[in-house]
């Protein structure tokens, strides 16, 4: 019998069972992970959001397993085949795979050849030949001839007996598990191009004759091969050693040994070995290959989803420029550059279109328009989208800044290149149309770029996460699991930062603990009708927002300059009495406590605990009072792209440039260096030491210094390194080989032309 679900999860997390039990109870009561992590530390023993997310995921899996276990037991019991031994095995099954292996012999299935043979009474013959190999098969079969049932001669009877044993052998759970594990540990994943598809499938050329250990195949290569198979260019199979096909003999020997079949020159030995051979060839090999390719895909999808989740978290928690008037430029050539100006709160105050580039070339006129807008609206930031003509538009912004500085030296302007991935998706959405019904989609996109610079989190939550462009093969993975994981990431990020109740959009409010889209819409509707919220308590006046939702969301919603100064902090309303008690005991008003570091550090947290608030919560409250509403995101800083380097053709090996990490994959990091095409820093060139995971040293949004190693203009590939002492690769012509530093890499080399394939498959083009 397995231990309880809580105990199993506790062992996985290396925590106490009571901590898990308490967390499960809170989750079942409707509490969110952010709420439990921040405001129920005494109850859970301080489990953090990462542990709680794992707990929540495993809880779902194990509960599904238990439900399936009940169904399996009930089904076998209905067949009157549930023995105490079988029940014990089923009760001890730790995984869904093991449970299904045990259930397979009893699982209702279509009428098989083995079933037909059993119905004809041939099973005793199969049992006899297996138990007594000295029996003569053809002679024993004579007694089972049954023409009416379709077994008219000894050959047909023996074939029926073979089908019975083949089904029995292939459905034996212990044997299947042993073979599956052996094949997983020793199998080779083999990819071959389908005949005649060499030209059409050229983008998968690295996998036309590719072999590597099954269990260590990296997720990005696995997903690339699965995509090639799905598109009809590649064939995938599993084999052993260097043979072209799966070697059967070792597995046949395992099957024979398991069933006590040996070659001793007895009458039935040859027939039994034929049964073993066909069991492997017909029943087990294809089934196990399908299962293991499925396992590989599942693991690859999990890894890809985690890559996306990590990158999304880094992007959402990128440094905000803050509430500063911003002018955004959405670059374009023939259609012009779309201009939008937003005030410090993100409200659109002006917009227009300028045509500084070919074919109109209204450069000076455009400078005049932008300078006027900057002066009129006291613009502090110019956000330049990184799409087509971005570097040319960036140069335009530089001249605007120079002109404005000459006219008004005290007017400080700063230009920043902004990743506009997904902005066009937002601009065409119903949400954007509702907010700006009279604005065309291109100007909505410019507004999104401006707001993204002011507060990336608040703006990016409006966009489908898959459209943000920080994933790895995101369209090849389970969309249900991807959405579930990314939703959890967004929820954790939003609640880690906190939400301004009086300015937040519906999408941002909907991601707040305890709220959903309906409640978020109701909050905004109440705000539009009644005006700004003055206290958190006003939330209870919102339609359909009850005490439970209030408990879950109140601590994450901020009210700036409200009636109660604590409403601007992360102190939960349920803890206000504790703060008021502190203030009363020291005869001070509550507002005077906020920011008084000397006083707060003089307090002994242990002396402030009571039956409701333990030491962890008291410490959190004092920390929050010291710096209320503190933002966990880093300080804003913008990359400075090298002047004169605006296109891939401007790059030269050896150049040292500053750039922004846009995407981190398992094999390296992509960096925007301002030439409309991200360069790749392979994992082997990310640090001077060995690293297992690129995220050990970089994350999306980081500013980095890189050196150009190789530029392949025809294929738009740029190889970079963070090891600035490396010498670039010098080649007479473009080649498909890896662009690697000359000195021996600290990482294992990739097979064949893998870097080229990765660049081709994963390197995203700018819009």
TAJO-V167998 format. One record per residue. N is the residue number from 1. RES is the residue in three letters. OMEGA is omega in degrees with one decimal (999 if undefined). Layout:
# TAJO-V167998
N_RES_OMEGA ; N_RES_OMEGA
This chain:
# TAJO-V167998
1_UNK_-179.9 ; 2_UNK_172.9 ; 3_UNK_-178.6 ; 4_UNK_177.5 ; 5_UNK_-178.9 ; 6_UNK_-179.0 ; 7_UNK_178.9 ; 8_UNK_179.7 ; 9_UNK_179.3 ; 10_UNK_178.8 ; 11_UNK_179.6 ; 12_UNK_-178.5 ; 13_UNK_-176.6 ; 14_UNK_176.9 ; 15_UNK_-179.1 ; 16_UNK_179.8 ; 17_UNK_-178.9 ; 18_UNK_177.7 ; 19_UNK_-179.8 ; 20_UNK_179.1 ; 21_UNK_179.3 ; 22_UNK_179.8 ; 23_UNK_178.8 ; 24_UNK_179.6 ; 25_UNK_179.3 ; 26_UNK_178.1 ; 27_UNK_179.6 ; 28_UNK_178.9 ; 29_UNK_176.6 ; 30_UNK_178.1 ; 31_UNK_178.3 ; 32_UNK_178.0 ; 33_UNK_178.3 ; 34_UNK_179.9 ; 35_UNK_-179.5 ; 36_UNK_-176.9 ; 37_UNK_-174.1 ; 38_UNK_-168.8 ; 39_UNK_178.8 ; 40_UNK_-176.9 ; 41_UNK_179.0 ; 42_UNK_-177.2 ; 43_UNK_-175.3 ; 44_UNK_-176.4 ; 45_UNK_175.0 ; 46_UNK_176.6 ; 47_UNK_-179.7 ; 48_UNK_-174.7 ; 49_UNK_178.0 ; 50_UNK_177.6 ; 51_UNK_-178.7 ; 52_UNK_176.7 ; 53_UNK_177.1 ; 54_UNK_178.8 ; 55_UNK_-178.8 ; 56_UNK_-180.0 ; 57_UNK_-179.3 ; 58_UNK_177.8 ; 59_UNK_178.1 ; 60_UNK_-179.6 ; 61_UNK_-175.6 ; 62_UNK_175.7 ; 63_UNK_174.5 ; 64_UNK_178.3 ; 65_UNK_-179.8 ; 66_UNK_177.7 ; 67_UNK_178.3 ; 68_UNK_178.7 ; 69_UNK_178.9 ; 70_UNK_179.6 ; 71_UNK_179.4 ; 72_UNK_179.5 ; 73_UNK_-179.4 ; 74_UNK_-178.7 ; 75_UNK_-179.3 ; 76_UNK_178.5 ; 77_UNK_177.8 ; 78_UNK_178.5 ; 79_UNK_-179.1 ; 80_UNK_-179.0 ; 81_UNK_-176.6 ; 82_UNK_177.4 ; 83_UNK_177.2 ; 84_UNK_-179.3 ; 85_UNK_-179.8 ; 86_UNK_179.1 ; 87_UNK_178.9 ; 88_UNK_178.3 ; 89_UNK_-179.9 ; 90_UNK_179.5 ; 91_UNK_-177.3 ; 92_UNK_-177.8 ; 93_UNK_-176.2 ; 94_UNK_-178.5 ; 95_UNK_177.4 ; 96_UNK_180.0 ; 97_UNK_178.9 ; 98_UNK_180.0 ; 99_UNK_-179.9 ; 100_UNK_175.6 ; 101_UNK_-179.7 ; 102_UNK_-176.4 ; 103_UNK_-171.8 ; 104_UNK_-179.3 ; 105_UNK_-174.7 ; 106_UNK_-177.1 ; 107_UNK_178.5 ; 108_UNK_-178.1 ; 109_UNK_176.8 ; 110_UNK_-177.0 ; 111_UNK_-176.6 ; 112_UNK_175.7 ; 113_UNK_178.4 ; 114_UNK_179.5 ; 115_UNK_178.1 ; 116_UNK_179.7 ; 117_UNK_177.3 ; 118_UNK_-179.5 ; 119_UNK_178.1 ; 120_UNK_176.3 ; 121_UNK_-175.3 ; 122_UNK_-175.2 ; 123_UNK_177.6 ; 124_UNK_177.1 ; 125_UNK_179.4 ; 126_UNK_-179.9 ; 127_UNK_-177.0 ; 128_UNK_-179.2 ; 129_UNK_177.5 ; 130_UNK_-176.7 ; 131_UNK_-175.7 ; 132_UNK_-177.6 ; 133_UNK_178.9 ; 134_UNK_177.0 ; 135_UNK_-179.9 ; 136_UNK_-172.4 ; 137_UNK_-176.5 ; 138_UNK_-179.0 ; 139_UNK_-179.4 ; 140_UNK_-177.2 ; 141_UNK_-177.5 ; 142_UNK_-175.3 ; 143_UNK_-175.2 ; 144_UNK_179.2 ; 145_UNK_-177.4 ; 146_UNK_-175.0 ; 147_UNK_-178.1 ; 148_UNK_-179.7 ; 149_UNK_178.1 ; 150_UNK_179.8 ; 151_UNK_-168.8 ; 152_UNK_-179.6 ; 153_UNK_-176.2 ; 154_UNK_-179.9 ; 155_UNK_179.7 ; 156_UNK_179.4 ; 157_UNK_-179.7 ; 158_UNK_176.3 ; 159_UNK_176.7 ; 160_UNK_177.6 ; 161_UNK_178.1 ; 162_UNK_179.1 ; 163_UNK_179.0 ; 164_UNK_-179.5 ; 165_UNK_178.0 ; 166_UNK_179.3 ; 167_UNK_179.8 ; 168_UNK_-178.3 ; 169_UNK_-173.7 ; 170_UNK_-177.6 ; 171_UNK_179.4 ; 172_UNK_-170.4 ; 173_UNK_-177.4 ; 174_UNK_-179.4 ; 175_UNK_179.9 ; 176_UNK_179.4 ; 177_UNK_-179.4 ; 178_UNK_-179.8 ; 179_UNK_-179.3 ; 180_UNK_-179.0 ; 181_UNK_178.6 ; 182_UNK_-178.7 ; 183_UNK_178.0 ; 184_UNK_-177.4 ; 185_UNK_-171.7 ; 186_UNK_-175.2 ; 187_UNK_176.3 ; 188_UNK_174.8 ; 189_UNK_-175.6 ; 190_UNK_178.9 ; 191_UNK_179.4 ; 192_UNK_178.6 ; 193_UNK_176.2 ; 194_UNK_-176.7 ; 195_UNK_176.3 ; 196_UNK_-176.6 ; 197_UNK_-176.8 ; 198_UNK_-176.9 ; 199_UNK_-177.2 ; 200_UNK_-177.8 ; 201_UNK_-174.6 ; 202_UNK_-178.5 ; 203_UNK_176.2 ; 204_UNK_-173.2 ; 205_UNK_178.7 ; 206_UNK_-176.1 ; 207_UNK_178.4 ; 208_UNK_177.0 ; 209_UNK_-170.4 ; 210_UNK_177.7 ; 211_UNK_172.3 ; 212_UNK_-178.1 ; 213_UNK_-176.1 ; 214_UNK_-170.7 ; 215_UNK_-179.9 ; 216_UNK_179.0 ; 217_UNK_-179.9 ; 218_UNK_-174.4 ; 219_UNK_-176.1 ; 220_UNK_178.0 ; 221_UNK_178.4 ; 222_UNK_-178.3 ; 223_UNK_176.7 ; 224_UNK_179.4 ; 225_UNK_177.5 ; 226_UNK_177.7 ; 227_UNK_178.0 ; 228_UNK_177.2 ; 229_UNK_-178.0 ; 230_UNK_-180.0 ; 231_UNK_173.2 ; 232_UNK_-179.5 ; 233_UNK_-174.4 ; 234_UNK_170.6 ; 235_UNK_-179.9 ; 236_UNK_171.2 ; 237_UNK_-179.7 ; 238_UNK_178.7 ; 239_UNK_177.7 ; 240_UNK_177.1 ; 241_UNK_-175.1 ; 242_UNK_179.4 ; 243_UNK_-178.6 ; 244_UNK_-179.6 ; 245_UNK_179.1 ; 246_UNK_-179.9 ; 247_UNK_-173.2 ; 248_UNK_-168.5 ; 249_UNK_179.1 ; 250_UNK_-178.4 ; 251_UNK_175.3 ; 252_UNK_179.5 ; 253_UNK_178.6 ; 254_UNK_179.2 ; 255_UNK_-179.3 ; 256_UNK_179.7 ; 257_UNK_-177.6 ; 258_UNK_-176.4 ; 259_UNK_176.2 ; 260_UNK_-179.2 ; 261_UNK_-178.5 ; 262_UNK_179.8 ; 263_UNK_-177.9 ; 264_UNK_177.9 ; 265_UNK_176.0 ; 266_UNK_-172.1 ; 267_UNK_-175.5 ; 268_UNK_-175.5 ; 269_UNK_-178.5 ; 270_UNK_-179.8 ; 271_UNK_179.6 ; 272_UNK_177.5 ; 273_UNK_174.7 ; 274_UNK_176.1 ; 275_UNK_179.3 ; 276_UNK_-178.6 ; 277_UNK_-179.3 ; 278_UNK_175.8 ; 279_UNK_179.3 ; 280_UNK_-172.9 ; 281_UNK_-173.5 ; 282_UNK_-171.7 ; 283_UNK_-167.1 ; 284_UNK_-172.1 ; 285_UNK_-178.9 ; 286_UNK_179.8 ; 287_UNK_-178.3 ; 288_UNK_178.1 ; 289_UNK_178.1 ; 290_UNK_-179.8 ; 291_UNK_-175.9 ; 292_UNK_172.9 ; 293_UNK_175.0 ; 294_UNK_177.8 ; 295_UNK_179.5 ; 296_UNK_179.6 ; 297_UNK_-180.0 ; 298_UNK_178.9 ; 299_UNK_179.1 ; 300_UNK_178.2 ; 301_UNK_178.5 ; 302_UNK_-179.6 ; 303_UNK_-179.9 ; 304_UNK_179.0 ; 305_UNK_178.2 ; 306_UNK_175.2 ; 307_UNK_179.7 ; 308_UNK_-177.3 ; 309_UNK_179.6 ; 310_UNK_-179.1 ; 311_UNK_179.5 ; 312_UNK_178.8 ; 313_UNK_179.2 ; 314_UNK_-178.9 ; 315_UNK_-179.5 ; 316_UNK_-179.0 ; 317_UNK_176.8 ; 318_UNK_-176.7 ; 319_UNK_175.8 ; 320_UNK_175.6 ; 321_UNK_175.8 ; 322_UNK_-176.8 ; 323_UNK_-178.7 ; 324_UNK_178.1 ; 325_UNK_-171.4 ; 326_UNK_173.4 ; 327_UNK_-178.2 ; 328_UNK_176.7 ; 329_UNK_175.8 ; 330_UNK_-169.3 ; 331_UNK_174.1 ; 332_UNK_179.9 ; 333_UNK_-176.6 ; 334_UNK_-176.6 ; 335_UNK_177.7 ; 336_UNK_178.5 ; 337_UNK_180.0 ; 338_UNK_-175.5 ; 339_UNK_174.6 ; 340_UNK_177.1 ; 341_UNK_176.6 ; 342_UNK_178.9 ; 343_UNK_-174.8 ; 344_UNK_179.9 ; 345_UNK_-179.0 ; 346_UNK_179.9 ; 347_UNK_178.4 ; 348_UNK_-179.8 ; 349_UNK_179.6 ; 350_UNK_174.8 ; 351_UNK_178.5 ; 352_UNK_175.3 ; 353_UNK_177.9 ; 354_UNK_-175.5 ; 355_UNK_-176.2 ; 356_UNK_-172.8 ; 357_UNK_177.9 ; 358_UNK_10.1 ; 359_UNK_-173.8 ; 360_UNK_175.9 ; 361_UNK_179.4 ; 362_UNK_-172.5 ; 363_UNK_-177.0 ; 364_UNK_177.4 ; 365_UNK_-179.9 ; 366_UNK_177.3 ; 367_UNK_-178.9 ; 368_UNK_179.6 ; 369_UNK_-177.3 ; 370_UNK_179.3 ; 371_UNK_178.0 ; 372_UNK_-179.9 ; 373_UNK_-179.9 ; 374_UNK_-179.4 ; 375_UNK_-176.7 ; 376_UNK_-174.1 ; 377_UNK_178.2 ; 378_UNK_-177.8 ; 379_UNK_177.8 ; 380_UNK_-176.8 ; 381_UNK_171.4 ; 382_UNK_-179.5 ; 383_UNK_-178.5 ; 384_UNK_176.9 ; 385_UNK_-173.2 ; 386_UNK_178.5 ; 387_UNK_179.6 ; 388_UNK_179.4 ; 389_UNK_-177.2 ; 390_UNK_-178.5 ; 391_UNK_176.0 ; 392_UNK_178.7 ; 393_UNK_175.7 ; 394_UNK_177.6 ; 395_UNK_176.1 ; 396_UNK_179.4 ; 397_UNK_179.0 ; 398_UNK_179.9 ; 399_UNK_176.0 ; 400_UNK_179.6 ; 401_UNK_179.7 ; 402_UNK_-179.3 ; 403_UNK_180.0 ; 404_UNK_-179.3 ; 405_UNK_178.2 ; 406_UNK_-178.0 ; 407_UNK_-177.5 ; 408_UNK_-175.7 ; 409_UNK_-178.3 ; 410_UNK_-178.9 ; 411_UNK_-176.0 ; 412_UNK_179.1 ; 413_UNK_177.5 ; 414_UNK_177.3 ; 415_UNK_-177.5 ; 416_UNK_174.4 ; 417_UNK_-175.4 ; 418_UNK_176.4 ; 419_UNK_-174.7 ; 420_UNK_-179.6 ; 421_UNK_178.1 ; 422_UNK_-178.2 ; 423_UNK_179.0 ; 424_UNK_176.8 ; 425_UNK_178.5 ; 426_UNK_-173.9 ; 427_UNK_-179.7 ; 428_UNK_-175.8 ; 429_UNK_177.5 ; 430_UNK_179.7 ; 431_UNK_179.8 ; 432_UNK_179.8 ; 433_UNK_178.9 ; 434_UNK_-178.7 ; 435_UNK_-177.7 ; 436_UNK_-176.0 ; 437_UNK_-176.9 ; 438_UNK_-177.3 ; 439_UNK_177.8 ; 440_UNK_-172.8 ; 441_UNK_-177.3 ; 442_UNK_177.8 ; 443_UNK_173.9 ; 444_UNK_178.8 ; 445_UNK_178.9 ; 446_UNK_177.1 ; 447_UNK_-179.4 ; 448_UNK_178.9 ; 449_UNK_179.4 ; 450_UNK_-178.8 ; 451_UNK_179.2 ; 452_UNK_176.6 ; 453_UNK_-179.7 ; 454_UNK_-177.2 ; 455_UNK_-177.0 ; 456_UNK_-177.0 ; 457_UNK_-176.4 ; 458_UNK_-177.7 ; 459_UNK_-175.7 ; 460_UNK_178.7 ; 461_UNK_178.9 ; 462_UNK_-172.0 ; 463_UNK_173.8 ; 464_UNK_-175.0 ; 465_UNK_-178.1 ; 466_UNK_-178.4 ; 467_UNK_-175.6 ; 468_UNK_172.2 ; 469_UNK_178.7 ; 470_UNK_-177.4 ; 471_UNK_178.6 ; 472_UNK_-177.5 ; 473_UNK_-174.3 ; 474_UNK_-179.8 ; 475_UNK_-179.1 ; 476_UNK_-175.1 ; 477_UNK_177.0 ; 478_UNK_-176.9 ; 479_UNK_177.8 ; 480_UNK_-179.1 ; 481_UNK_178.0 ; 482_UNK_-179.3 ; 483_UNK_-179.6 ; 484_UNK_-178.7 ; 485_UNK_-177.9 ; 486_UNK_175.9 ; 487_UNK_178.9 ; 488_UNK_178.7 ; 489_UNK_-179.3 ; 490_UNK_179.6 ; 491_UNK_-179.7 ; 492_UNK_-178.4 ; 493_UNK_-178.6 ; 494_UNK_-176.5 ; 495_UNK_175.2 ; 496_UNK_-178.7 ; 497_UNK_-175.1 ; 498_UNK_-173.0 ; 499_UNK_175.5 ; 500_UNK_-173.8 ; 501_UNK_-173.8 ; 502_UNK_179.0 ; 503_UNK_-173.4 ; 504_UNK_176.4 ; 505_UNK_177.2 ; 506_UNK_180.0 ; 507_UNK_-179.5 ; 508_UNK_178.4 ; 509_UNK_-177.8 ; 510_UNK_179.2 ; 511_UNK_-178.9 ; 512_UNK_179.5 ; 513_UNK_175.6 ; 514_UNK_-177.8 ; 515_UNK_173.3 ; 516_UNK_-175.3 ; 517_UNK_-178.9 ; 518_UNK_179.5 ; 519_UNK_178.0 ; 520_UNK_178.3 ; 521_UNK_178.9 ; 522_UNK_177.7 ; 523_UNK_-179.8 ; 524_UNK_178.7 ; 525_UNK_178.2 ; 526_UNK_-179.6 ; 527_UNK_179.6 ; 528_UNK_-176.8 ; 529_UNK_-172.0 ; 530_UNK_-175.2 ; 531_UNK_-175.2 ; 532_UNK_173.7 ; 533_UNK_178.4 ; 534_UNK_178.0 ; 535_UNK_174.9 ; 536_UNK_-179.1 ; 537_UNK_178.7 ; 538_UNK_179.3 ; 539_UNK_-179.2 ; 540_UNK_176.1 ; 541_UNK_-179.7 ; 542_UNK_-178.6 ; 543_UNK_174.4 ; 544_UNK_177.5 ; 545_UNK_-174.9 ; 546_UNK_-176.7 ; 547_UNK_-178.7 ; 548_UNK_178.2 ; 549_UNK_178.9 ; 550_UNK_178.8 ; 551_UNK_-174.8 ; 552_UNK_-171.5 ; 553_UNK_-168.3 ; 554_UNK_-176.1 ; 555_UNK_-177.1 ; 556_UNK_-180.0 ; 557_UNK_-176.4 ; 558_UNK_172.9 ; 559_UNK_-179.2 ; 560_UNK_178.8 ; 561_UNK_177.9 ; 562_UNK_-178.0 ; 563_UNK_-179.9 ; 564_UNK_-177.9 ; 565_UNK_-179.6 ; 566_UNK_-179.8 ; 567_UNK_178.0 ; 568_UNK_-176.4 ; 569_UNK_176.8 ; 570_UNK_175.3 ; 571_UNK_-178.6 ; 572_UNK_178.9 ; 573_UNK_179.7 ; 574_UNK_-179.8 ; 575_UNK_178.9 ; 576_UNK_179.3 ; 577_UNK_179.3 ; 578_UNK_179.3 ; 579_UNK_179.4 ; 580_UNK_177.7 ; 581_UNK_177.5 ; 582_UNK_-179.0 ; 583_UNK_-178.8 ; 584_UNK_-179.2 ; 585_UNK_-179.3 ; 586_UNK_175.6 ; 587_UNK_179.3 ; 588_UNK_173.4 ; 589_UNK_-177.8 ; 590_UNK_-176.2 ; 591_UNK_-179.4 ; 592_UNK_178.7 ; 593_UNK_-172.3 ; 594_UNK_178.4 ; 595_UNK_179.9 ; 596_UNK_-173.9 ; 597_UNK_-177.6 ; 598_UNK_-179.5 ; 599_UNK_-175.9 ; 600_UNK_179.6 ; 601_UNK_178.9 ; 602_UNK_-178.2 ; 603_UNK_175.8 ; 604_UNK_-176.3 ; 605_UNK_-177.5 ; 606_UNK_-179.2 ; 607_UNK_-177.4 ; 608_UNK_-179.1 ; 609_UNK_174.4 ; 610_UNK_-176.2 ; 611_UNK_-177.0 ; 612_UNK_-174.3 ; 613_UNK_178.8 ; 614_UNK_-175.4 ; 615_UNK_-180.0 ; 616_UNK_-179.1 ; 617_UNK_179.0 ; 618_UNK_178.7 ; 619_UNK_178.7 ; 620_UNK_-178.8 ; 621_UNK_179.2 ; 622_UNK_178.5 ; 623_UNK_179.6 ; 624_UNK_177.5 ; 625_UNK_-179.9 ; 626_UNK_179.0 ; 627_UNK_-174.7 ; 628_UNK_176.8 ; 629_UNK_-177.4 ; 630_UNK_-177.8 ; 631_UNK_-178.4 ; 632_UNK_-177.1 ; 633_UNK_-176.8 ; 634_UNK_178.1 ; 635_UNK_-176.6 ; 636_UNK_174.1 ; 637_UNK_-175.9 ; 638_UNK_176.0 ; 639_UNK_177.0 ; 640_UNK_179.9 ; 641_UNK_-177.0 ; 642_UNK_177.3 ; 643_UNK_178.8 ; 644_UNK_177.2 ; 645_UNK_-172.1 ; 646_UNK_-177.1 ; 647_UNK_-179.8 ; 648_UNK_179.4 ; 649_UNK_179.7 ; 650_UNK_-176.9 ; 651_UNK_175.6 ; 652_UNK_175.2 ; 653_UNK_-179.8 ; 654_UNK_178.6 ; 655_UNK_173.6 ; 656_UNK_-173.7 ; 657_UNK_171.8 ; 658_UNK_-179.7 ; 659_UNK_-179.3 ; 660_UNK_176.2 ; 661_UNK_-178.1 ; 662_UNK_-175.0 ; 663_UNK_178.1 ; 664_UNK_177.9 ; 665_UNK_-179.1 ; 666_UNK_-175.6 ; 667_UNK_179.9 ; 668_UNK_-177.1 ; 669_UNK_175.6 ; 670_UNK_-174.2 ; 671_UNK_174.3 ; 672_UNK_179.1 ; 673_UNK_172.4 ; 674_UNK_-179.7 ; 675_UNK_177.5 ; 676_UNK_-179.0 ; 677_UNK_-180.0 ; 678_UNK_173.0 ; 679_UNK_179.8 ; 680_UNK_168.2 ; 681_UNK_-178.8 ; 682_UNK_-177.1 ; 683_UNK_-179.7 ; 684_UNK_-177.9 ; 685_UNK_-178.2 ; 686_UNK_-176.9 ; 687_UNK_178.4 ; 688_UNK_178.5 ; 689_UNK_177.6 ; 690_UNK_174.4 ; 691_UNK_-179.0 ; 692_UNK_-173.7 ; 693_UNK_179.5 ; 694_UNK_-177.8 ; 695_UNK_173.7 ; 696_UNK_-172.9 ; 697_UNK_179.2 ; 698_UNK_173.1 ; 699_UNK_179.5 ; 700_UNK_-179.6 ; 701_UNK_179.6 ; 702_UNK_171.0 ; 703_UNK_-175.1 ; 704_UNK_171.1 ; 705_UNK_-178.8 ; 706_UNK_175.0 ; 707_UNK_177.8 ; 708_UNK_178.0 ; 709_UNK_-176.8 ; 710_UNK_178.0 ; 711_UNK_177.0 ; 712_UNK_-173.0 ; 713_UNK_-178.1 ; 714_UNK_-178.7 ; 715_UNK_177.1 ; 716_UNK_179.2 ; 717_UNK_-179.6 ; 718_UNK_176.6 ; 719_UNK_-176.7 ; 720_UNK_173.9 ; 721_UNK_172.6 ; 722_UNK_177.2 ; 723_UNK_-168.7 ; 724_UNK_177.0 ; 725_UNK_179.6 ; 726_UNK_175.7 ; 727_UNK_-178.9 ; 728_UNK_177.0 ; 729_UNK_179.8 ; 730_UNK_-178.7 ; 731_UNK_179.4 ; 732_UNK_179.9 ; 733_UNK_179.6 ; 734_UNK_176.8 ; 735_UNK_-177.5 ; 736_UNK_179.6 ; 737_UNK_178.5 ; 738_UNK_170.7 ; 739_UNK_-175.4 ; 740_UNK_173.9 ; 741_UNK_-176.8 ; 742_UNK_-178.7 ; 743_UNK_-175.3 ; 744_UNK_-178.7 ; 745_UNK_179.7 ; 746_UNK_-178.4 ; 747_UNK_172.3 ; 748_UNK_-179.1 ; 749_UNK_175.3 ; 750_UNK_-177.6 ; 751_UNK_172.5 ; 752_UNK_-177.4 ; 753_UNK_-173.9 ; 754_UNK_-178.9 ; 755_UNK_177.6 ; 756_UNK_179.8 ; 757_UNK_-179.2 ; 758_UNK_178.1 ; 759_UNK_-178.3 ; 760_UNK_-175.3 ; 761_UNK_-169.6 ; 762_UNK_-175.9 ; 763_UNK_-175.6 ; 764_UNK_177.6 ; 765_UNK_176.3 ; 766_UNK_178.3 ; 767_UNK_999
